[in-house]
């Protein structure tokens, strides 16, 4: 695959929900805020939550999604 075919993925605006460790209330968080560790206030208990991606799970997820899209593109090219 050439550089021109590289999958460019901007997941930053995508939002997901996670449970507060204190009260289990589900709170929305964008990929960008999770990646940057932006603090947020739980909508349930008002606890300050600090996202932490110390294990690099966000980069792993981004890479797996990009790989899946690349595989789909390649399989569609082969279907023609």
Secondary structure, 3 states (H helix, E strand, C coil): CCHHHCCCCCCCCCEEEEECCCCCCEEEEEHHHHHHCCCEECCCCCCEECCCCCCCHHHHHHHHHHHHHHHHHHHHHHCC
